[in-house]
């Protein structure tokens, strides 16, 4: 699942880190970052963490977390 964060929308409420501690963390100002790669704004979430990610997405009050629809690969 492709997940994107929008730091400008983040109000540092803490819900994403509480609901998905294996995925999200915060920078020095309390703004959301990806735990494993703080420099990126989008990341593929492994299938074993998708449920955590969806919970954080649903709880985010400002929609600072976006779940991107994956495009189907054409079959020949």
PyMOL Python script that loads the backbone (N, CA, C, O; Angstrom):
from pymol import cmd

cmd.read_pdbstr("""\
ATOM      1  N   UNK A   1       0.853  -1.160   0.000  1.00  0.00           N
ATOM      2  CA  UNK A   1       0.000   0.000   0.000  1.00  0.00           C
ATOM      3  C   UNK A   1       0.901   1.225   0.000  1.00  0.00           C
ATOM      4  O   UNK A   1       1.788   1.360   0.844  1.00  0.00           O
ATOM      5  N   UNK A   2       0.665   2.114  -0.954  1.00  0.00           N
ATOM      6  CA  UNK A   2       1.430   3.346  -1.048  1.00  0.00           C
ATOM      7  C   UNK A   2       0.799   4.383  -0.133  1.00  0.00           C
ATOM      8  O   UNK A   2      -0.391   4.677  -0.243  1.00  0.00           O
ATOM      9  N   UNK A   3       1.600   4.936   0.767  1.00  0.00           N
ATOM     10  CA  UNK A   3       1.122   5.904   1.747  1.00  0.00           C
ATOM     11  C   UNK A   3       1.942   7.175   1.616  1.00  0.00           C
ATOM     12  O   UNK A   3       3.163   7.140   1.464  1.00  0.00           O
ATOM     13  N   UNK A   4       1.241   8.295   1.680  1.00  0.00           N
ATOM     14  CA  UNK A   4       1.889   9.594   1.561  1.00  0.00           C
ATOM     15  C   UNK A   4       1.566  10.414   2.800  1.00  0.00           C
ATOM     16  O   UNK A   4       0.471  10.312   3.352  1.00  0.00           O
ATOM     17  N   UNK A   5       2.517  11.221   3.231  1.00  0.00           N
ATOM     18  CA  UNK A   5       2.263  12.138   4.339  1.00  0.00           C
ATOM     19  C   UNK A   5       2.344  13.572   3.828  1.00  0.00           C
ATOM     20  O   UNK A   5       3.102  13.878   2.908  1.00  0.00           O
ATOM     21  N   UNK A   6       1.551  14.440   4.441  1.00  0.00           N
ATOM     22  CA  UNK A   6       1.541  15.850   4.108  1.00  0.00           C
ATOM     23  C   UNK A   6       1.871  16.607   5.402  1.00  0.00           C
ATOM     24  O   UNK A   6       0.971  16.957   6.166  1.00  0.00           O
ATOM     25  N   UNK A   7       3.153  16.856   5.640  1.00  0.00           N
ATOM     26  CA  UNK A   7       3.569  17.478   6.896  1.00  0.00           C
ATOM     27  C   UNK A   7       2.879  18.822   7.171  1.00  0.00           C
ATOM     28  O   UNK A   7       2.646  19.170   8.328  1.00  0.00           O
ATOM     29  N   UNK A   8       2.556  19.569   6.125  1.00  0.00           N
ATOM     30  CA  UNK A   8       1.895  20.864   6.292  1.00  0.00           C
ATOM     31  C   UNK A   8       0.518  20.737   6.940  1.00  0.00           C
ATOM     32  O   UNK A   8       0.028  21.687   7.552  1.00  0.00           O
ATOM     33  N   UNK A   9      -0.105  19.569   6.809  1.00  0.00           N
ATOM     34  CA  UNK A   9      -1.431  19.338   7.398  1.00  0.00           C
ATOM     35  C   UNK A   9      -1.357  18.831   8.833  1.00  0.00           C
ATOM     36  O   UNK A   9      -2.359  18.846   9.548  1.00  0.00           O
ATOM     37  N   UNK A  10      -0.184  18.386   9.255  1.00  0.00           N
ATOM     38  CA  UNK A  10      -0.024  17.754  10.564  1.00  0.00           C
ATOM     39  C   UNK A  10      -0.127  18.783  11.696  1.00  0.00           C
ATOM     40  O   UNK A  10       0.473  19.857  11.632  1.00  0.00           O
ATOM     41  N   UNK A  11      -0.897  18.434  12.732  1.00  0.00           N
ATOM     42  CA  UNK A  11      -1.014  19.286  13.921  1.00  0.00           C
ATOM     43  C   UNK A  11      -0.349  18.634  15.141  1.00  0.00           C
ATOM     44  O   UNK A  11      -0.535  19.091  16.269  1.00  0.00           O
ATOM     45  N   UNK A  12       0.411  17.588  14.916  1.00  0.00           N
ATOM     46  CA  UNK A  12       1.158  16.898  15.975  1.00  0.00           C
ATOM     47  C   UNK A  12       0.261  16.398  17.103  1.00  0.00           C
ATOM     48  O   UNK A  12       0.598  16.524  18.280  1.00  0.00           O
ATOM     49  N   UNK A  13      -0.879  15.831  16.733  1.00  0.00           N
ATOM     50  CA  UNK A  13      -1.802  15.317  17.750  1.00  0.00           C
ATOM     51  C   UNK A  13      -1.332  13.996  18.347  1.00  0.00           C
ATOM     52  O   UNK A  13      -1.738  13.638  19.453  1.00  0.00           O
ATOM     53  N   UNK A  14      -0.480  13.267  17.627  1.00  0.00           N
ATOM     54  CA  UNK A  14       0.084  12.034  18.147  1.00  0.00           C
ATOM     55  C   UNK A  14      -0.662  10.767  17.786  1.00  0.00           C
ATOM     56  O   UNK A  14      -0.178   9.673  18.077  1.00  0.00           O
ATOM     57  N   UNK A  15      -1.828  10.876  17.160  1.00  0.00           N
ATOM     58  CA  UNK A  15      -2.631   9.678  16.892  1.00  0.00           C
ATOM     59  C   UNK A  15      -1.960   8.707  15.929  1.00  0.00           C
ATOM     60  O   UNK A  15      -2.047   7.495  16.128  1.00  0.00           O
ATOM     61  N   UNK A  16      -1.296   9.203  14.897  1.00  0.00           N
ATOM     62  CA  UNK A  16      -0.700   8.270  13.937  1.00  0.00           C
ATOM     63  C   UNK A  16       0.421   7.455  14.578  1.00  0.00           C
ATOM     64  O   UNK A  16       0.553   6.261  14.307  1.00  0.00           O
ATOM     65  N   UNK A  17       1.216   8.083  15.414  1.00  0.00           N
ATOM     66  CA  UNK A  17       2.305   7.370  16.066  1.00  0.00           C
ATOM     67  C   UNK A  17       1.766   6.388  17.097  1.00  0.00           C
ATOM     68  O   UNK A  17       2.350   5.325  17.307  1.00  0.00           O
ATOM     69  N   UNK A  18       0.662   6.735  17.739  1.00  0.00           N
ATOM     70  CA  UNK A  18       0.034   5.822  18.703  1.00  0.00           C
ATOM     71  C   UNK A  18      -0.582   4.627  17.979  1.00  0.00           C
ATOM     72  O   UNK A  18      -0.433   3.488  18.422  1.00  0.00           O
ATOM     73  N   UNK A  19      -1.269   4.881  16.875  1.00  0.00           N
ATOM     74  CA  UNK A  19      -1.964   3.813  16.151  1.00  0.00           C
ATOM     75  C   UNK A  19      -1.044   2.987  15.256  1.00  0.00           C
ATOM     76  O   UNK A  19      -1.329   1.821  14.982  1.00  0.00           O
ATOM     77  N   UNK A  20       0.061   3.583  14.796  1.00  0.00           N
ATOM     78  CA  UNK A  20       0.983   2.866  13.904  1.00  0.00           C
ATOM     79  C   UNK A  20       2.432   3.187  14.266  1.00  0.00           C
ATOM     80  O   UNK A  20       3.140   3.818  13.480  1.00  0.00           O
ATOM     81  N   UNK A  21       2.876   2.762  15.439  1.00  0.00           N
ATOM     82  CA  UNK A  21       4.228   3.103  15.895  1.00  0.00           C
ATOM     83  C   UNK A  21       5.355   2.492  15.059  1.00  0.00           C
ATOM     84  O   UNK A  21       6.494   2.954  15.115  1.00  0.00           O
ATOM     85  N   UNK A  22       5.033   1.458  14.289  1.00  0.00           N
ATOM     86  CA  UNK A  22       6.048   0.850  13.428  1.00  0.00           C
ATOM     87  C   UNK A  22       6.217   1.614  12.122  1.00  0.00           C
ATOM     88  O   UNK A  22       7.153   1.347  11.368  1.00  0.00           O
ATOM     89  N   UNK A  23       5.323   2.561  11.845  1.00  0.00           N
ATOM     90  CA  UNK A  23       5.344   3.292  10.580  1.00  0.00           C
ATOM     91  C   UNK A  23       5.670   4.771  10.777  1.00  0.00           C
ATOM     92  O   UNK A  23       6.514   5.325  10.072  1.00  0.00           O
ATOM     93  N   UNK A  24       4.999   5.407  11.734  1.00  0.00           N
ATOM     94  CA  UNK A  24       5.109   6.858  11.879  1.00  0.00           C
ATOM     95  C   UNK A  24       5.871   7.273  13.127  1.00  0.00           C
ATOM     96  O   UNK A  24       5.879   6.580  14.144  1.00  0.00           O
ATOM     97  N   UNK A  25       6.510   8.429  13.012  1.00  0.00           N
ATOM     98  CA  UNK A  25       7.212   9.050  14.122  1.00  0.00           C
ATOM     99  C   UNK A  25       7.068  10.558  13.937  1.00  0.00           C
ATOM    100  O   UNK A  25       6.305  11.010  13.084  1.00  0.00           O
ATOM    101  N   UNK A  26       7.800  11.337  14.734  1.00  0.00           N
ATOM    102  CA  UNK A  26       7.723  12.791  14.662  1.00  0.00           C
ATOM    103  C   UNK A  26       9.106  13.396  14.611  1.00  0.00           C
ATOM    104  O   UNK A  26      10.061  12.840  15.152  1.00  0.00           O
ATOM    105  N   UNK A  27       9.210  14.569  13.940  1.00  0.00           N
ATOM    106  CA  UNK A  27      10.472  15.296  13.931  1.00  0.00           C
ATOM    107  C   UNK A  27      10.565  16.157  15.195  1.00  0.00           C
ATOM    108  O   UNK A  27       9.717  16.045  16.080  1.00  0.00           O
ATOM    109  N   UNK A  28      11.566  16.998  15.282  1.00  0.00           N
ATOM    110  CA  UNK A  28      11.798  17.816  16.482  1.00  0.00           C
ATOM    111  C   UNK A  28      10.648  18.774  16.776  1.00  0.00           C
ATOM    112  O   UNK A  28      10.446  19.163  17.926  1.00  0.00           O
ATOM    113  N   UNK A  29       9.895  19.157  15.750  1.00  0.00           N
ATOM    114  CA  UNK A  29       8.752  20.057  15.930  1.00  0.00           C
ATOM    115  C   UNK A  29       7.449  19.309  16.175  1.00  0.00           C
ATOM    116  O   UNK A  29       6.397  19.927  16.336  1.00  0.00           O
ATOM    117  N   UNK A  30       7.514  17.981  16.203  1.00  0.00           N
ATOM    118  CA  UNK A  30       6.313  17.190  16.436  1.00  0.00           C
ATOM    119  C   UNK A  30       5.510  16.883  15.194  1.00  0.00           C
ATOM    120  O   UNK A  30       4.361  16.453  15.292  1.00  0.00           O
ATOM    121  N   UNK A  31       6.093  17.096  14.024  1.00  0.00           N
ATOM    122  CA  UNK A  31       5.405  16.873  12.752  1.00  0.00           C
ATOM    123  C   UNK A  31       5.682  15.454  12.262  1.00  0.00           C
ATOM    124  O   UNK A  31       6.786  14.933  12.421  1.00  0.00           O
ATOM    125  N   UNK A  32       4.670  14.842  11.668  1.00  0.00           N
ATOM    126  CA  UNK A  32       4.748  13.448  11.224  1.00  0.00           C
ATOM    127  C   UNK A  32       5.875  13.215  10.211  1.00  0.00           C
ATOM    128  O   UNK A  32       6.105  14.017   9.307  1.00  0.00           O
ATOM    129  N   UNK A  33       6.565  12.088  10.399  1.00  0.00           N
ATOM    130  CA  UNK A  33       7.563  11.584   9.455  1.00  0.00           C
ATOM    131  C   UNK A  33       7.416  10.063   9.416  1.00  0.00           C
ATOM    132  O   UNK A  33       6.796   9.465  10.294  1.00  0.00           O
ATOM    133  N   UNK A  34       7.990   9.456   8.393  1.00  0.00           N
ATOM    134  CA  UNK A  34       8.047   7.996   8.375  1.00  0.00           C
ATOM    135  C   UNK A  34       9.188   7.554   9.288  1.00  0.00           C
ATOM    136  O   UNK A  34      10.298   8.081   9.212  1.00  0.00           O
ATOM    137  N   UNK A  35       8.910   6.605  10.129  1.00  0.00           N
ATOM    138  CA  UNK A  35       9.876   6.140  11.127  1.00  0.00           C
ATOM    139  C   UNK A  35      11.166   5.632  10.495  1.00  0.00           C
ATOM    140  O   UNK A  35      12.254   5.975  10.955  1.00  0.00           O
ATOM    141  N   UNK A  36      11.059   4.821   9.448  1.00  0.00           N
ATOM    142  CA  UNK A  36      12.240   4.190   8.862  1.00  0.00           C
ATOM    143  C   UNK A  36      12.968   5.044   7.841  1.00  0.00           C
ATOM    144  O   UNK A  36      14.105   4.737   7.485  1.00  0.00           O
ATOM    145  N   UNK A  37      12.335   6.119   7.359  1.00  0.00           N
ATOM    146  CA  UNK A  37      12.978   6.991   6.373  1.00  0.00           C
ATOM    147  C   UNK A  37      12.395   8.395   6.504  1.00  0.00           C
ATOM    148  O   UNK A  37      11.498   8.767   5.747  1.00  0.00           O
ATOM    149  N   UNK A  38      12.895   9.171   7.452  1.00  0.00           N
ATOM    150  CA  UNK A  38      12.324  10.484   7.756  1.00  0.00           C
ATOM    151  C   UNK A  38      12.395  11.507   6.624  1.00  0.00           C
ATOM    152  O   UNK A  38      11.720  12.534   6.686  1.00  0.00           O
ATOM    153  N   UNK A  39      13.191  11.250   5.601  1.00  0.00           N
ATOM    154  CA  UNK A  39      13.361  12.219   4.520  1.00  0.00           C
ATOM    155  C   UNK A  39      12.318  12.099   3.413  1.00  0.00           C
ATOM    156  O   UNK A  39      12.176  13.024   2.613  1.00  0.00           O
ATOM    157  N   UNK A  40      11.593  10.998   3.345  1.00  0.00           N
ATOM    158  CA  UNK A  40      10.646  10.789   2.245  1.00  0.00           C
ATOM    159  C   UNK A  40       9.228  11.190   2.649  1.00  0.00           C
ATOM    160  O   UNK A  40       8.881  11.202   3.830  1.00  0.00           O
ATOM    161  N   UNK A  41       8.418  11.519   1.639  1.00  0.00           N
ATOM    162  CA  UNK A  41       7.021  11.883   1.881  1.00  0.00           C
ATOM    163  C   UNK A  41       6.053  10.790   1.438  1.00  0.00           C
ATOM    164  O   UNK A  41       4.853  10.886   1.692  1.00  0.00           O
ATOM    165  N   UNK A  42       6.562   9.758   0.782  1.00  0.00           N
ATOM    166  CA  UNK A  42       5.710   8.622   0.433  1.00  0.00           C
ATOM    167  C   UNK A  42       6.517   7.342   0.580  1.00  0.00           C
ATOM    168  O   UNK A  42       7.739   7.326   0.432  1.00  0.00           O
ATOM    169  N   UNK A  43       5.796   6.276   0.876  1.00  0.00           N
ATOM    170  CA  UNK A  43       6.464   5.006   1.173  1.00  0.00           C
ATOM    171  C   UNK A  43       5.488   3.858   0.937  1.00  0.00           C
ATOM    172  O   UNK A  43       4.288   3.979   1.184  1.00  0.00           O
ATOM    173  N   UNK A  44       6.030   2.747   0.456  1.00  0.00           N
ATOM    174  CA  UNK A  44       5.241   1.529   0.357  1.00  0.00           C
ATOM    175  C   UNK A  44       5.213   0.876   1.735  1.00  0.00           C
ATOM    176  O   UNK A  44       6.254   0.646   2.351  1.00  0.00           O
ATOM    177  N   UNK A  45       4.016   0.587   2.202  1.00  0.00           N
ATOM    178  CA  UNK A  45       3.843  -0.031   3.515  1.00  0.00           C
ATOM    179  C   UNK A  45       3.740  -1.541   3.322  1.00  0.00           C
ATOM    180  O   UNK A  45       2.928  -2.002   2.521  1.00  0.00           O
ATOM    181  N   UNK A  46       4.549  -2.320   4.043  1.00  0.00           N
ATOM    182  CA  UNK A  46       4.479  -3.777   3.907  1.00  0.00           C
ATOM    183  C   UNK A  46       3.097  -4.308   4.317  1.00  0.00           C
ATOM    184  O   UNK A  46       2.420  -3.723   5.163  1.00  0.00           O
ATOM    185  N   UNK A  47       2.709  -5.386   3.721  1.00  0.00           N
ATOM    186  CA  UNK A  47       1.364  -5.931   3.957  1.00  0.00           C
ATOM    187  C   UNK A  47       1.101  -6.237   5.431  1.00  0.00           C
ATOM    188  O   UNK A  47      -0.036  -6.118   5.889  1.00  0.00           O
ATOM    189  N   UNK A  48       2.128  -6.627   6.176  1.00  0.00           N
ATOM    190  CA  UNK A  48       1.911  -6.940   7.588  1.00  0.00           C
ATOM    191  C   UNK A  48       1.660  -5.686   8.448  1.00  0.00           C
ATOM    192  O   UNK A  48       1.273  -5.805   9.610  1.00  0.00           O
ATOM    193  N   UNK A  49       1.876  -4.493   7.883  1.00  0.00           N
ATOM    194  CA  UNK A  49       1.635  -3.247   8.613  1.00  0.00           C
ATOM    195  C   UNK A  49       0.461  -2.444   8.043  1.00  0.00           C
ATOM    196  O   UNK A  49       0.163  -1.353   8.528  1.00  0.00           O
ATOM    197  N   UNK A  50      -0.202  -2.977   7.022  1.00  0.00           N
ATOM    198  CA  UNK A  50      -1.297  -2.248   6.382  1.00  0.00           C
ATOM    199  C   UNK A  50      -2.437  -1.931   7.341  1.00  0.00           C
ATOM    200  O   UNK A  50      -3.009  -0.843   7.273  1.00  0.00           O
ATOM    201  N   UNK A  51      -2.774  -2.846   8.220  1.00  0.00           N
ATOM    202  CA  UNK A  51      -3.875  -2.607   9.158  1.00  0.00           C
ATOM    203  C   UNK A  51      -3.541  -1.435  10.090  1.00  0.00           C
ATOM    204  O   UNK A  51      -4.386  -0.573  10.334  1.00  0.00           O
ATOM    205  N   UNK A  52      -2.313  -1.406  10.604  1.00  0.00           N
ATOM    206  CA  UNK A  52      -1.869  -0.285  11.433  1.00  0.00           C
ATOM    207  C   UNK A  52      -1.969   1.028  10.663  1.00  0.00           C
ATOM    208  O   UNK A  52      -2.465   2.029  11.179  1.00  0.00           O
ATOM    209  N   UNK A  53      -1.496   1.007   9.434  1.00  0.00           N
ATOM    210  CA  UNK A  53      -1.488   2.210   8.606  1.00  0.00           C
ATOM    211  C   UNK A  53      -2.909   2.709   8.347  1.00  0.00           C
ATOM    212  O   UNK A  53      -3.169   3.909   8.431  1.00  0.00           O
ATOM    213  N   UNK A  54      -3.815   1.808   8.036  1.00  0.00           N
ATOM    214  CA  UNK A  54      -5.212   2.191   7.789  1.00  0.00           C
ATOM    215  C   UNK A  54      -5.847   2.787   9.043  1.00  0.00           C
ATOM    216  O   UNK A  54      -6.615   3.744   8.950  1.00  0.00           O
ATOM    217  N   UNK A  55      -5.539   2.240  10.194  1.00  0.00           N
ATOM    218  CA  UNK A  55      -6.073   2.780  11.445  1.00  0.00           C
ATOM    219  C   UNK A  55      -5.571   4.203  11.665  1.00  0.00           C
ATOM    220  O   UNK A  55      -6.349   5.090  12.016  1.00  0.00           O
ATOM    221  N   UNK A  56      -4.279   4.421  11.462  1.00  0.00           N
ATOM    222  CA  UNK A  56      -3.716   5.769  11.616  1.00  0.00           C
ATOM    223  C   UNK A  56      -4.341   6.735  10.612  1.00  0.00           C
ATOM    224  O   UNK A  56      -4.675   7.867  10.960  1.00  0.00           O
ATOM    225  N   UNK A  57      -4.495   6.290   9.379  1.00  0.00           N
ATOM    226  CA  UNK A  57      -5.120   7.109   8.334  1.00  0.00           C
ATOM    227  C   UNK A  57      -6.533   7.529   8.747  1.00  0.00           C
ATOM    228  O   UNK A  57      -6.903   8.695   8.615  1.00  0.00           O
ATOM    229  N   UNK A  58      -7.302   6.589   9.239  1.00  0.00           N
ATOM    230  CA  UNK A  58      -8.693   6.870   9.628  1.00  0.00           C
ATOM    231  C   UNK A  58      -8.776   7.795  10.840  1.00  0.00           C
ATOM    232  O   UNK A  58      -9.730   8.564  10.961  1.00  0.00           O
ATOM    233  N   UNK A  59      -7.801   7.734  11.732  1.00  0.00           N
ATOM    234  CA  UNK A  59      -7.819   8.547  12.953  1.00  0.00           C
ATOM    235  C   UNK A  59      -7.234   9.948  12.757  1.00  0.00           C
ATOM    236  O   UNK A  59      -7.462  10.827  13.587  1.00  0.00           O
ATOM    237  N   UNK A  60      -6.488  10.169  11.680  1.00  0.00           N
ATOM    238  CA  UNK A  60      -5.844  11.474  11.469  1.00  0.00           C
ATOM    239  C   UNK A  60      -6.901  12.559  11.244  1.00  0.00           C
ATOM    240  O   UNK A  60      -7.634  12.506  10.257  1.00  0.00           O
ATOM    241  N   UNK A  61      -6.989  13.546  12.149  1.00  0.00           N
ATOM    242  CA  UNK A  61      -8.041  14.560  12.042  1.00  0.00           C
ATOM    243  C   UNK A  61      -7.823  15.581  10.934  1.00  0.00           C
ATOM    244  O   UNK A  61      -8.761  16.280  10.551  1.00  0.00           O
ATOM    245  N   UNK A  62      -6.607  15.679  10.415  1.00  0.00           N
ATOM    246  CA  UNK A  62      -6.317  16.699   9.399  1.00  0.00           C
ATOM    247  C   UNK A  62      -5.973  16.121   8.036  1.00  0.00           C
ATOM    248  O   UNK A  62      -5.606  16.858   7.120  1.00  0.00           O
ATOM    249  N   UNK A  63      -6.088  14.819   7.900  1.00  0.00           N
ATOM    250  CA  UNK A  63      -5.745  14.120   6.653  1.00  0.00           C
ATOM    251  C   UNK A  63      -4.304  14.396   6.216  1.00  0.00           C
ATOM    252  O   UNK A  63      -4.026  14.647   5.043  1.00  0.00           O
ATOM    253  N   UNK A  64      -3.399  14.341   7.198  1.00  0.00           N
ATOM    254  CA  UNK A  64      -1.973  14.463   6.905  1.00  0.00           C
ATOM    255  C   UNK A  64      -1.410  13.142   6.378  1.00  0.00           C
ATOM    256  O   UNK A  64      -0.266  13.087   5.926  1.00  0.00           O
ATOM    257  N   UNK A  65      -2.211  12.086   6.438  1.00  0.00           N
ATOM    258  CA  UNK A  65      -1.842  10.772   5.904  1.00  0.00           C
ATOM    259  C   UNK A  65      -2.793  10.462   4.754  1.00  0.00           C
ATOM    260  O   UNK A  65      -4.012  10.561   4.894  1.00  0.00           O
ATOM    261  N   UNK A  66      -2.222  10.090   3.629  1.00  0.00           N
ATOM    262  CA  UNK A  66      -3.010   9.759   2.444  1.00  0.00           C
ATOM    263  C   UNK A  66      -2.657   8.347   2.007  1.00  0.00           C
ATOM    264  O   UNK A  66      -1.484   7.989   1.905  1.00  0.00           O
ATOM    265  N   UNK A  67      -3.677   7.556   1.751  1.00  0.00           N
ATOM    266  CA  UNK A  67      -3.486   6.215   1.185  1.00  0.00           C
ATOM    267  C   UNK A  67      -3.747   6.329  -0.303  1.00  0.00           C
ATOM    268  O   UNK A  67      -4.848   6.684  -0.723  1.00  0.00           O
ATOM    269  N   UNK A  68      -2.743   6.030  -1.092  1.00  0.00           N
ATOM    270  CA  UNK A  68      -2.865   6.109  -2.549  1.00  0.00           C
ATOM    271  C   UNK A  68      -3.416   4.796  -3.097  1.00  0.00           C
ATOM    272  O   UNK A  68      -3.047   3.711  -2.646  1.00  0.00           O
ATOM    273  N   UNK A  69      -4.278   4.916  -4.048  1.00  0.00           N
ATOM    274  CA  UNK A  69      -4.784   3.720  -4.726  1.00  0.00           C
ATOM    275  C   UNK A  69      -3.661   3.215  -5.632  1.00  0.00           C
ATOM    276  O   UNK A  69      -3.090   3.968  -6.421  1.00  0.00           O
ATOM    277  N   UNK A  70      -3.365   1.946  -5.503  1.00  0.00           N
ATOM    278  CA  UNK A  70      -2.334   1.369  -6.360  1.00  0.00           C
ATOM    279  C   UNK A  70      -2.930   1.089  -7.726  1.00  0.00           C
ATOM    280  O   UNK A  70      -4.042   0.576  -7.849  1.00  0.00           O
ATOM    281  N   UNK A  71      -2.179   1.431  -8.732  1.00  0.00           N
ATOM    282  CA  UNK A  71      -2.643   1.202 -10.098  1.00  0.00           C
ATOM    283  C   UNK A  71      -2.422  -0.258 -10.466  1.00  0.00           C
ATOM    284  O   UNK A  71      -1.370  -0.837 -10.194  1.00  0.00           O
ATOM    285  N   UNK A  72      -3.425  -0.825 -11.080  1.00  0.00           N
ATOM    286  CA  UNK A  72      -3.303  -2.228 -11.503  1.00  0.00           C
ATOM    287  C   UNK A  72      -2.300  -2.331 -12.643  1.00  0.00           C
ATOM    288  O   UNK A  72      -2.233  -1.464 -13.514  1.00  0.00           O
ATOM    289  N   UNK A  73      -1.534  -3.393 -12.620  1.00  0.00           N
ATOM    290  CA  UNK A  73      -0.591  -3.620 -13.697  1.00  0.00           C
ATOM    291  C   UNK A  73      -1.305  -4.310 -14.837  1.00  0.00           C
ATOM    292  O   UNK A  73      -2.028  -5.284 -14.629  1.00  0.00           O
ATOM    293  N   UNK A  74      -1.104  -3.806 -16.044  1.00  0.00           N
ATOM    294  CA  UNK A  74      -1.784  -4.429 -17.179  1.00  0.00           C
ATOM    295  C   UNK A  74      -1.293  -5.865 -17.380  1.00  0.00           C
ATOM    296  O   UNK A  74      -0.109  -6.163 -17.219  1.00  0.00           O
ATOM    297  N   UNK A  75      -2.215  -6.726 -17.730  1.00  0.00           N
ATOM    298  CA  UNK A  75      -1.834  -8.105 -18.028  1.00  0.00           C
ATOM    299  C   UNK A  75      -1.922  -8.330 -19.526  1.00  0.00           C
ATOM    300  O   UNK A  75      -2.797  -7.777 -20.192  1.00  0.00           O
ATOM    301  N   UNK A  76      -1.039  -9.121 -20.044  1.00  0.00           N
ATOM    302  CA  UNK A  76      -1.015  -9.401 -21.505  1.00  0.00           C
ATOM    303  C   UNK A  76      -1.534 -10.771 -21.775  1.00  0.00           C
ATOM    304  O   UNK A  76      -1.595 -11.192 -22.930  1.00  0.00           O
TER     305      UNK A  76
END
""", "prot")
cmd.dss("prot")
cmd.show_as("cartoon", "prot")
cmd.util.cbc("prot")
cmd.orient("prot")
